[in-house]
Amino acid sequence: MPPMKHQHRRRARSSFHPSPLFWDELPELWLTKSSLKEGNRRNKPLSSDQISVSSPSTFAPNFLRNCSTACVEEIEEIARCGGPDLSDIRDYPAPADFSQHSMDPTNANSEHRTTTSTEPKTGSTTVYDAHFEQHLIDHGVFLPFHTYLDGTQPSKPGNFDEIQQRLRAPRPSPALSEDILEKRYNEFVQLDNDSVDEQVVILDILPILKGKRKANSLTGGNHPFNNLAPLTDDSIPPAKPGLYHGARPNQLNPAIQEQLSDHIVPSKEAKRPVVPNFFVEAKGHLGSLDVAIRQACYDGAIGARAMHSIQQFSEKGESRYDNKAYTIMCTYHRGNLGIYATHPMKSKNNDRHTDYVMTRLRNIAVTDTTESYQQGLNAYRNARDLADEFRDGIIQQANERYAAGQVYTGISDGSEETT
């Protein structure tokens, strides 16, 4: 009998705005739309049933106009020293009639607002801001070139050179003639120049990069990974990759899928990919490359966790960290293709077992020349095919060991169990 499936608490997310826990744990805040929205939420007055006493209040200008000269001089003297200490009234509800004088701090030029207002919705771009990046770092998910407090950096994956060599390898298809290559390059440059919005990149640019789709992999995208256990502390929304590749559900033994589902099955939809380990985040000209890289980092950690979970399921060993990358991510923005890999490693932090390290592999200006255009196409397709090979190999090992009755678990705590 296979071990009991690991249980994780999941909560429904109806909004992309991070939870209070997310903000409370951040060591530093940046001035972003998301942080301003959280500030507005916390500064709202308490509801009427929470206010036990309502006392009359006077707006400051009205009070000062009625002050004597001596009183004004006393107030000015206090103000020179920074004003009175108001820490004892922090979080105290505002007077009931205060709203007629207040202004929205996010819009200094607006007129005085009434008590009823409609807050703007927070889009996904706002979620993936500097606070999100800090949240990932605090939970052991590191972007490229991350530096520890002691000045050192996480190690590159052990198969870094192997991956680099594969990305630069020529494709098996015949080389294009110079005339055809020039024509396709010019068409691509024009498409890229017209790709103002993300949807245009997805519809026009990505099909050229990926070429003919391979039959042994399954593609998905633009839906939340809401069947997975939280990667951090459940205070951020589930990942929602623009595009990802994974295995067909019938490729992996059903019993393994059942046990590891909250690590390897992103969606409950039966025909969507499982064990995703190749991701693409693309942005139009109006989009942000920083956002794309943060999204790719989040995607990659989830993919690396999936691959690592299957490895732990099918391999025996104390640490089960081979420090190799089996998950690859790509970003595309304004003609530039970024290729990255993520690998798990034993954490230096005693509060968690695993860290996930994102490493940059290549950065190619696809629209620069015909040569760089061809390099970009080759590198993208080689990266996708290599991710397929990594995934197929690990899944095959897991299936074989399960069939032989040699299954080792310990997904969450490093302990071993044989079935």
The 8 nearest C-alpha neighbors of each residue, nearest first, counted from 0:
[[1, 2, 418, 3, 254, 404, 417, 406],
 [2, 0, 418, 3, 254, 258, 255, 4],
 [3, 1, 4, 0, 258, 418, 408, 416],
 [2, 4, 5, 1, 258, 6, 0, 257],
 [3, 5, 258, 6, 2, 259, 257, 260],
 [6, 4, 3, 7, 258, 259, 261, 411],
 [5, 7, 4, 8, 261, 228, 3, 9],
 [8, 6, 228, 9, 5, 261, 229, 227],
 [7, 9, 10, 6, 228, 229, 233, 5],
 [10, 8, 7, 11, 228, 229, 233, 227],
 [9, 11, 12, 8, 233, 13, 234, 225],
 [10, 12, 13, 9, 225, 14, 236, 233],
 [11, 13, 14, 10, 236, 15, 237, 235],
 [12, 14, 11, 15, 16, 236, 10, 17],
 [15, 13, 16, 12, 17, 236, 121, 120],
 [14, 16, 236, 17, 121, 126, 123, 13],
 [15, 17, 14, 121, 18, 126, 33, 235],
 [18, 16, 235, 234, 21, 15, 19, 236],
 [17, 19, 234, 20, 21, 16, 22, 235],
 [20, 18, 22, 21, 23, 17, 234, 37],
 [21, 19, 23, 18, 22, 24, 234, 17],
 [20, 22, 234, 19, 18, 23, 24, 17],
 [23, 21, 19, 25, 20, 24, 18, 17],
 [22, 24, 20, 21, 25, 19, 26, 18],
 [23, 25, 22, 21, 20, 26, 134, 137],
 [24, 26, 22, 27, 23, 134, 21, 28],
 [27, 25, 24, 28, 23, 133, 22, 137],
 [28, 26, 25, 29, 130, 133, 24, 22],
 [27, 29, 30, 130, 25, 26, 34, 22],
 [30, 28, 31, 27, 129, 130, 34, 128],
 [29, 31, 34, 28, 35, 32, 33, 129],
 [32, 30, 34, 33, 29, 35, 128, 125],
 [33, 31, 35, 34, 36, 125, 30, 121],
 [32, 34, 36, 31, 35, 125, 37, 126],
 [35, 33, 37, 31, 36, 32, 38, 30],
 [36, 34, 38, 32, 37, 33, 39, 31],
 [35, 37, 39, 33, 34, 38, 32, 40],
 [36, 38, 40, 34, 35, 39, 41, 33],
 [39, 37, 35, 41, 36, 40, 42, 34],
 [40, 38, 42, 36, 37, 41, 35, 43],
 [39, 41, 37, 38, 42, 43, 36, 35],
 [42, 40, 38, 39, 43, 37, 44, 90],
 [41, 43, 39, 40, 38, 44, 90, 37],
 [42, 44, 41, 40, 39, 45, 92, 93],
 [45, 43, 92, 93, 42, 46, 91, 41],
 [44, 46, 92, 49, 47, 43, 50, 48],
 [45, 47, 49, 48, 44, 50, 43, 92],
 [46, 48, 50, 49, 45, 51, 95, 44],
 [47, 49, 46, 50, 51, 45, 52, 44],
 [50, 48, 47, 46, 45, 51, 92, 52],
 [51, 49, 47, 48, 52, 45, 46, 53],
 [50, 52, 49, 53, 48, 47, 54, 46],
 [53, 51, 50, 54, 49, 94, 47, 55],
 [52, 54, 55, 94, 51, 95, 50, 56],
 [53, 55, 52, 56, 94, 95, 51, 96],
 [56, 54, 53, 57, 94, 96, 95, 52],
 [57, 55, 54, 94, 58, 96, 97, 95],
 [58, 56, 59, 62, 61, 55, 60, 97],
 [57, 59, 61, 60, 62, 56, 100, 97],
 [58, 60, 62, 61, 63, 57, 64, 56],
 [61, 59, 63, 62, 58, 64, 57, 65],
 [62, 60, 64, 59, 63, 58, 65, 57],
 [61, 63, 59, 60, 65, 64, 57, 58],
 [64, 62, 66, 60, 65, 61, 59, 71],
 [65, 63, 61, 62, 66, 60, 67, 59],
 [64, 66, 63, 62, 67, 61, 60, 68],
 [67, 65, 63, 64, 70, 71, 62, 68],
 [66, 68, 70, 69, 71, 65, 63, 64],
 [69, 67, 71, 70, 72, 66, 73, 65],
 [68, 70, 72, 67, 71, 73, 66, 74],
 [69, 71, 73, 67, 68, 72, 66, 74],
 [72, 70, 74, 68, 73, 69, 75, 66],
 [73, 71, 75, 69, 70, 74, 76, 68],
 [74, 72, 70, 76, 71, 75, 69, 77],
 [73, 75, 71, 77, 76, 72, 78, 70],
 [76, 74, 78, 72, 73, 77, 71, 79],
 [75, 77, 73, 79, 74, 78, 72, 80],
 [78, 76, 74, 82, 75, 79, 80, 73],
 [77, 79, 82, 75, 81, 80, 76, 74],
 [80, 78, 76, 77, 81, 75, 82, 74],
 [79, 81, 78, 77, 82, 76, 83, 75],
 [82, 80, 78, 79, 77, 83, 84, 76],
 [83, 81, 78, 77, 80, 84, 79, 74],
 [82, 84, 85, 81, 77, 78, 80, 86],
 [83, 85, 86, 82, 87, 81, 88, 89],
 [86, 84, 87, 88, 83, 89, 82, 91],
 [87, 85, 89, 88, 84, 90, 83, 91],
 [86, 88, 85, 89, 84, 91, 90, 83],
 [89, 87, 91, 86, 85, 90, 92, 84],
 [88, 90, 86, 91, 87, 85, 92, 42],
 [91, 89, 92, 88, 42, 41, 44, 93],
 [92, 90, 88, 89, 93, 44, 45, 87],
 [93, 91, 44, 45, 90, 94, 50, 43],
 [92, 94, 44, 97, 95, 91, 45, 96],
 [95, 93, 97, 96, 92, 56, 53, 54],
 [94, 96, 97, 93, 53, 98, 92, 44],
 [97, 95, 94, 98, 99, 56, 100, 93],
 [98, 96, 94, 99, 95, 100, 93, 101],
 [97, 99, 101, 100, 96, 114, 113, 112],
 [98, 100, 97, 101, 113, 96, 111, 112],
 [101, 99, 98, 97, 111, 102, 58, 96],
 [102, 100, 98, 99, 111, 97, 103, 112],
 [103, 101, 111, 104, 112, 100, 107, 110],
 [102, 104, 105, 106, 107, 101, 109, 112],
 [105, 103, 106, 107, 102, 39, 35, 101],
 [104, 106, 103, 107, 35, 32, 102, 36],
 [107, 105, 104, 108, 103, 109, 102, 110],
 [106, 108, 109, 104, 105, 103, 102, 110],
 [109, 107, 106, 110, 102, 103, 105, 104],
 [110, 108, 107, 106, 111, 102, 103, 112],
 [109, 111, 112, 108, 102, 107, 103, 106],
 [112, 110, 102, 101, 100, 99, 109, 113],
 [113, 111, 110, 102, 114, 99, 101, 98],
 [112, 114, 115, 99, 98, 111, 116, 101],
 [113, 115, 98, 116, 112, 99, 97, 96],
 [116, 114, 113, 117, 112, 98, 118, 99],
 [117, 115, 118, 114, 113, 112, 119, 103],
 [116, 118, 119, 115, 120, 114, 113, 112],
 [119, 117, 116, 120, 36, 121, 39, 115],
 [120, 118, 121, 117, 36, 122, 116, 32],
 [119, 121, 122, 118, 16, 14, 15, 117],
 [120, 122, 125, 16, 119, 15, 123, 33],
 [123, 121, 124, 125, 120, 126, 15, 16],
 [122, 124, 126, 125, 127, 121, 15, 16],
 [123, 125, 126, 122, 127, 290, 128, 121],
 [126, 124, 123, 127, 122, 128, 33, 121],
 [125, 127, 123, 124, 128, 131, 16, 15],
 [128, 126, 131, 124, 125, 290, 293, 123],
 [127, 129, 131, 130, 126, 125, 132, 290],
 [130, 128, 132, 131, 133, 127, 29, 31],
 [131, 129, 133, 132, 128, 134, 28, 29],
 [130, 132, 134, 128, 127, 129, 133, 135],
 [131, 133, 129, 135, 130, 134, 136, 128],
 [134, 132, 136, 130, 135, 131, 137, 129],
 [133, 135, 131, 137, 132, 136, 130, 138],
 [136, 134, 140, 138, 132, 133, 137, 131],
 [135, 137, 133, 140, 139, 138, 141, 134],
 [136, 138, 134, 135, 139, 133, 140, 25],
 [139, 137, 135, 136, 140, 231, 134, 354],
 [138, 140, 354, 136, 137, 141, 355, 135],
 [141, 139, 355, 135, 136, 138, 354, 356],
 [142, 140, 356, 136, 357, 145, 139, 355],
 [141, 143, 357, 145, 296, 144, 356, 140],
 [144, 142, 358, 357, 145, 359, 141, 356],
 [145, 143, 146, 142, 152, 358, 153, 141],
 [144, 146, 143, 142, 152, 141, 147, 153],
 [147, 145, 152, 151, 150, 144, 148, 153],
 [146, 148, 150, 149, 151, 152, 145, 153],
 [147, 149, 150, 146, 151, 152, 145, 153],
 [150, 148, 147, 151, 146, 152, 153, 145],
 [151, 149, 147, 148, 146, 152, 145, 153],
 [152, 150, 147, 149, 146, 153, 148, 145],
 [151, 153, 146, 147, 145, 154, 150, 144],
 [154, 152, 155, 151, 356, 145, 146, 147],
 [155, 153, 152, 156, 356, 157, 322, 358],
 [154, 156, 157, 159, 153, 358, 356, 322],
 [157, 155, 323, 159, 158, 322, 324, 342],
 [156, 158, 323, 159, 322, 155, 324, 321],
 [157, 159, 161, 156, 323, 160, 162, 324],
 [160, 158, 156, 162, 161, 157, 163, 155],
 [161, 159, 163, 162, 158, 164, 157, 165],
 [160, 162, 158, 164, 163, 159, 165, 157],
 [163, 161, 165, 159, 164, 160, 166, 158],
 [164, 162, 160, 166, 165, 161, 159, 167],
 [163, 165, 161, 167, 162, 166, 160, 168],
 [164, 166, 162, 168, 167, 163, 161, 381],
 [165, 167, 378, 163, 381, 164, 168, 382],
 [168, 166, 164, 165, 378, 163, 169, 377],
 [167, 169, 165, 166, 164, 170, 381, 377],
 [170, 168, 167, 171, 377, 166, 172, 381],
 [169, 171, 172, 377, 168, 381, 173, 174],
 [172, 170, 173, 169, 174, 168, 377, 381],
 [171, 173, 170, 174, 169, 175, 377, 210],
 [174, 172, 175, 171, 170, 176, 169, 180],
 [173, 175, 172, 176, 170, 171, 180, 169],
 [176, 174, 180, 179, 177, 173, 178, 172],
 [175, 177, 179, 178, 180, 174, 181, 173],
 [176, 178, 180, 179, 181, 175, 182, 369],
 [179, 177, 181, 180, 176, 182, 175, 183],
 [180, 178, 182, 176, 181, 177, 183, 175],
 [179, 181, 177, 183, 182, 178, 175, 184],
 [182, 180, 184, 178, 179, 183, 177, 185],
 [181, 183, 179, 185, 184, 180, 178, 186],
 [184, 182, 186, 180, 185, 181, 187, 179],
 [183, 185, 187, 181, 186, 182, 369, 180],
 [186, 184, 188, 182, 187, 183, 181, 189],
 [187, 185, 183, 189, 184, 188, 190, 182],
 [186, 188, 190, 184, 185, 189, 183, 191],
 [189, 187, 191, 185, 190, 186, 366, 192],
 [188, 190, 192, 186, 187, 191, 185, 193],
 [191, 189, 187, 193, 192, 188, 194, 186],
 [190, 192, 194, 188, 193, 189, 187, 334],
 [191, 193, 189, 190, 194, 188, 195, 333],
 [192, 194, 190, 191, 195, 189, 199, 196],
 [195, 193, 191, 199, 283, 196, 192, 200],
 [194, 196, 284, 283, 193, 285, 197, 199],
 [197, 195, 283, 198, 199, 194, 285, 284],
 [198, 196, 283, 282, 200, 199, 201, 281],
 [197, 199, 201, 200, 196, 202, 283, 282],
 [198, 200, 202, 194, 197, 201, 196, 203],
 [199, 201, 204, 197, 203, 198, 202, 194],
 [202, 200, 198, 205, 199, 203, 204, 197],
 [201, 203, 199, 200, 198, 204, 205, 206],
 [204, 202, 200, 199, 201, 205, 206, 190],
 [203, 205, 200, 207, 206, 201, 202, 208],
 [204, 206, 208, 201, 207, 203, 209, 200],
 [207, 205, 209, 208, 204, 210, 203, 202],
 [208, 206, 205, 210, 204, 209, 203, 376],
 [209, 207, 205, 376, 206, 210, 379, 204],
 [208, 210, 206, 207, 380, 205, 211, 379],
 [211, 209, 207, 208, 206, 212, 380, 376],
 [210, 212, 213, 209, 206, 207, 214, 208],
 [213, 211, 210, 214, 209, 216, 215, 218],
 [212, 214, 215, 216, 211, 217, 384, 210],
 [213, 215, 216, 212, 217, 211, 247, 218],
 [216, 214, 213, 217, 246, 247, 387, 212],
 [217, 215, 246, 214, 245, 213, 244, 247],
 [216, 218, 245, 272, 244, 247, 246, 219],
 [219, 217, 244, 243, 272, 245, 216, 220],
 [220, 218, 243, 242, 244, 271, 272, 217],
 [219, 221, 242, 241, 222, 240, 243, 218],
 [220, 222, 241, 240, 239, 242, 223, 219],
 [221, 223, 239, 220, 224, 240, 219, 241],
 [224, 222, 239, 225, 238, 237, 221, 240],
 [223, 225, 265, 238, 237, 226, 266, 239],
 [226, 224, 223, 227, 237, 266, 265, 238],
 [225, 227, 265, 266, 224, 261, 267, 264],
 [228, 226, 261, 265, 225, 262, 224, 229],
 [227, 229, 261, 7, 230, 262, 226, 9],
 [230, 228, 233, 231, 232, 227, 237, 9],
 [229, 231, 228, 232, 301, 233, 300, 227],
 [232, 230, 229, 233, 138, 135, 234, 235],
 [231, 233, 234, 229, 230, 235, 138, 21],
 [232, 234, 229, 235, 231, 230, 236, 9],
 [235, 233, 18, 21, 232, 17, 20, 236],
 [236, 234, 17, 233, 237, 18, 21, 232],
 [237, 235, 15, 238, 234, 12, 17, 233],
 [238, 236, 224, 223, 225, 239, 235, 229],
 [239, 237, 224, 223, 240, 298, 236, 297],
 [238, 240, 223, 222, 221, 224, 237, 241],
 [241, 239, 242, 220, 221, 238, 243, 280],
 [240, 242, 221, 220, 280, 279, 239, 243],
 [243, 241, 220, 279, 240, 278, 219, 221],
 [242, 244, 278, 219, 277, 220, 218, 279],
 [245, 243, 218, 277, 275, 217, 219, 216],
 [246, 244, 275, 272, 273, 274, 217, 216],
 [245, 247, 273, 272, 216, 217, 274, 248],
 [246, 248, 250, 272, 249, 217, 273, 216],
 [247, 249, 250, 273, 251, 246, 272, 270],
 [250, 248, 247, 251, 252, 253, 246, 273],
 [249, 251, 248, 247, 246, 252, 394, 395],
 [252, 250, 249, 248, 253, 394, 398, 256],
 [251, 253, 255, 254, 398, 256, 250, 249],
 [254, 252, 256, 255, 257, 251, 249, 248],
 [253, 255, 257, 256, 252, 258, 1, 251],
 [256, 254, 258, 252, 257, 253, 259, 251],
 [257, 255, 253, 260, 259, 254, 258, 252],
 [256, 258, 254, 260, 255, 259, 253, 4],
 [257, 259, 4, 255, 256, 260, 254, 3],
 [260, 258, 256, 262, 257, 261, 255, 263],
 [259, 261, 264, 256, 263, 257, 262, 258],
 [260, 262, 227, 228, 259, 263, 226, 264],
 [263, 261, 305, 260, 259, 227, 264, 228],
 [262, 264, 274, 305, 260, 273, 261, 259],
 [263, 265, 273, 260, 266, 261, 262, 274],
 [266, 264, 224, 226, 227, 263, 225, 273],
 [267, 265, 226, 268, 264, 224, 225, 271],
 [266, 268, 269, 226, 265, 264, 271, 225],
 [267, 269, 266, 270, 271, 265, 272, 264],
 [268, 270, 271, 267, 248, 266, 272, 273],
 [271, 269, 268, 272, 248, 247, 267, 217],
 [270, 272, 269, 268, 219, 273, 266, 217],
 [273, 271, 245, 246, 247, 217, 248, 218],
 [272, 274, 264, 246, 245, 275, 263, 248],
 [275, 273, 263, 245, 305, 246, 264, 276],
 [276, 274, 245, 302, 244, 273, 277, 243],
 [275, 277, 326, 302, 245, 327, 274, 386],
 [278, 276, 327, 244, 243, 328, 326, 275],
 [279, 277, 243, 328, 242, 329, 244, 276],
 [278, 280, 329, 242, 330, 328, 241, 243],
 [279, 281, 330, 241, 291, 295, 329, 240],
 [282, 280, 331, 330, 332, 279, 197, 291],
 [283, 281, 197, 286, 332, 331, 284, 287],
 [284, 282, 197, 196, 195, 286, 285, 194],
 [283, 285, 195, 286, 333, 194, 196, 282],
 [284, 286, 283, 195, 196, 287, 282, 197],
 [287, 285, 282, 283, 284, 288, 197, 196],
 [286, 288, 290, 289, 291, 282, 285, 332],
 [287, 289, 291, 290, 292, 332, 286, 282],
 [290, 288, 292, 287, 291, 293, 128, 127],
 [289, 291, 293, 287, 288, 292, 127, 294],
 [290, 292, 288, 294, 289, 293, 280, 295],
 [293, 291, 295, 289, 294, 290, 296, 288],
 [294, 292, 296, 290, 295, 291, 289, 297],
 [293, 295, 291, 297, 296, 292, 298, 290],
 [296, 294, 298, 292, 293, 297, 299, 291],
 [295, 297, 293, 299, 294, 298, 292, 142],
 [296, 298, 294, 300, 295, 299, 293, 301],
 [299, 297, 295, 301, 296, 300, 294, 302],
 [300, 298, 302, 296, 301, 297, 341, 295],
 [299, 301, 303, 297, 302, 298, 355, 304],
 [300, 302, 304, 298, 299, 303, 305, 297],
 [303, 301, 276, 299, 305, 304, 300, 275],
 [302, 304, 300, 306, 305, 301, 326, 342],
 [305, 303, 307, 301, 302, 306, 308, 300],
 [306, 304, 263, 302, 308, 262, 303, 307],
 [305, 307, 303, 309, 308, 304, 310, 302],
 [306, 308, 310, 304, 309, 305, 303, 311],
 [309, 307, 311, 305, 310, 306, 410, 304],
 [308, 310, 312, 306, 311, 307, 313, 305],
 [309, 311, 307, 313, 312, 308, 314, 306],
 [312, 310, 308, 314, 309, 313, 408, 307],
 [311, 313, 408, 309, 407, 310, 406, 314],
 [312, 314, 397, 310, 311, 406, 407, 400],
 [313, 315, 311, 310, 312, 407, 316, 406],
 [316, 314, 407, 313, 317, 311, 319, 415],
 [317, 315, 319, 318, 314, 311, 415, 407],
 [316, 318, 319, 315, 413, 415, 414, 320],
 [317, 319, 320, 316, 413, 345, 321, 315],
 [320, 318, 316, 317, 321, 311, 315, 314],
 [321, 319, 322, 318, 344, 345, 343, 323],
 [320, 322, 323, 319, 157, 344, 318, 343],
 [323, 321, 320, 156, 157, 344, 342, 343],
 [322, 324, 156, 157, 158, 321, 342, 325],
 [325, 323, 342, 341, 156, 326, 340, 158],
 [324, 326, 389, 386, 323, 327, 303, 342],
 [325, 327, 276, 341, 303, 340, 324, 277],
 [328, 326, 340, 277, 339, 276, 386, 341],
 [327, 329, 278, 339, 277, 279, 338, 340],
 [330, 328, 338, 279, 337, 339, 278, 280],
 [329, 331, 280, 337, 281, 279, 336, 291],
 [330, 332, 281, 336, 335, 282, 337, 280],
 [331, 333, 282, 335, 334, 281, 283, 288],
 [334, 332, 335, 284, 191, 283, 331, 282],
 [333, 335, 366, 365, 332, 364, 191, 336],
 [336, 334, 364, 332, 331, 333, 363, 365],
 [337, 335, 331, 363, 362, 330, 364, 365],
 [336, 338, 362, 330, 329, 361, 331, 335],
 [339, 337, 329, 361, 360, 328, 359, 362],
 [340, 338, 359, 360, 328, 358, 327, 329],
 [339, 341, 327, 358, 326, 357, 328, 324],
 [342, 340, 357, 356, 324, 326, 299, 358],
 [341, 343, 324, 356, 355, 323, 303, 156],
 [344, 342, 355, 354, 353, 356, 303, 322],
 [343, 345, 354, 353, 322, 320, 346, 355],
 [344, 346, 353, 352, 354, 347, 320, 343],
 [347, 345, 353, 354, 348, 352, 344, 351],
 [346, 348, 349, 345, 354, 352, 351, 353],
 [347, 349, 346, 350, 351, 352, 139, 353],
 [348, 350, 351, 347, 352, 346, 353, 345],
 [351, 349, 348, 352, 346, 347, 138, 353],
 [352, 350, 349, 353, 348, 346, 354, 139],
 [351, 353, 346, 345, 354, 350, 349, 412],
 [354, 352, 346, 345, 344, 351, 343, 355],
 [353, 355, 139, 346, 344, 343, 140, 345],
 [356, 354, 343, 140, 300, 342, 141, 139],
 [355, 357, 141, 341, 342, 140, 343, 358],
 [356, 358, 341, 142, 143, 340, 141, 296],
 [359, 357, 143, 340, 339, 341, 360, 356],
 [360, 358, 339, 361, 143, 338, 340, 357],
 [359, 361, 339, 338, 358, 163, 340, 362],
 [362, 360, 338, 337, 359, 363, 339, 336],
 [361, 363, 337, 336, 338, 364, 335, 360],
 [362, 364, 336, 365, 335, 375, 361, 337],
 [365, 363, 335, 367, 366, 334, 371, 336],
 [364, 366, 372, 371, 334, 375, 363, 367],
 [367, 365, 334, 364, 188, 368, 372, 371],
 [366, 368, 364, 365, 371, 372, 369, 334],
 [369, 367, 371, 370, 366, 372, 365, 184],
 [368, 370, 372, 371, 184, 373, 181, 180],
 [371, 369, 373, 368, 372, 374, 367, 365],
 [372, 370, 374, 368, 365, 373, 369, 375],
 [371, 373, 365, 369, 375, 370, 374, 366],
 [372, 374, 376, 370, 375, 371, 377, 369],
 [375, 373, 371, 377, 372, 376, 378, 370],
 [374, 376, 372, 378, 373, 365, 377, 371],
 [375, 377, 373, 208, 379, 374, 378, 380],
 [376, 378, 374, 380, 375, 379, 381, 373],
 [379, 377, 166, 381, 375, 380, 376, 382],
 [378, 380, 382, 376, 381, 377, 375, 383],
 [381, 379, 383, 377, 382, 378, 209, 384],
 [380, 382, 378, 384, 166, 383, 379, 377],
 [383, 381, 385, 379, 380, 384, 378, 166],
 [382, 384, 380, 386, 381, 385, 379, 387],
 [385, 383, 387, 381, 386, 382, 380, 388],
 [386, 384, 388, 382, 387, 383, 381, 389],
 [385, 387, 389, 383, 388, 384, 277, 390],
 [388, 386, 384, 390, 385, 389, 391, 383],
 [389, 387, 385, 391, 386, 390, 392, 384],
 [388, 390, 386, 392, 387, 391, 325, 385],
 [389, 391, 387, 393, 388, 392, 394, 386],
 [392, 390, 388, 394, 393, 389, 387, 395],
 [391, 393, 395, 389, 390, 394, 388, 396],
 [392, 394, 396, 390, 395, 391, 397, 389],
 [395, 393, 397, 391, 396, 392, 390, 398],
 [394, 396, 392, 398, 393, 397, 391, 399],
 [397, 395, 393, 399, 394, 398, 400, 392],
 [396, 398, 313, 394, 400, 395, 399, 401],
 [399, 397, 395, 401, 396, 400, 252, 402],
 [400, 398, 402, 396, 401, 397, 395, 403],
 [401, 399, 405, 403, 397, 402, 398, 406],
 [400, 402, 404, 398, 403, 399, 406, 405],
 [403, 401, 399, 400, 404, 398, 405, 397],
 [404, 402, 400, 401, 405, 399, 406, 398],
 [403, 405, 401, 402, 406, 418, 400, 417],
 [406, 404, 400, 403, 401, 418, 417, 407],
 [407, 405, 417, 418, 313, 401, 404, 400],
 [406, 408, 417, 312, 416, 313, 415, 315],
 [409, 407, 312, 416, 415, 410, 311, 406],
 [410, 408, 414, 413, 415, 411, 412, 311],
 [409, 411, 408, 308, 412, 413, 311, 312],
 [410, 412, 409, 413, 414, 352, 5, 408],
 [411, 413, 414, 409, 410, 352, 415, 351],
 [412, 414, 409, 411, 410, 415, 318, 317],
 [415, 413, 409, 412, 416, 408, 410, 411],
 [416, 414, 409, 408, 407, 413, 417, 315],
 [415, 417, 407, 408, 418, 409, 414, 406],
 [416, 418, 407, 406, 405, 415, 408, 404],
 [417, 406, 404, 1, 405, 0, 416, 407]]
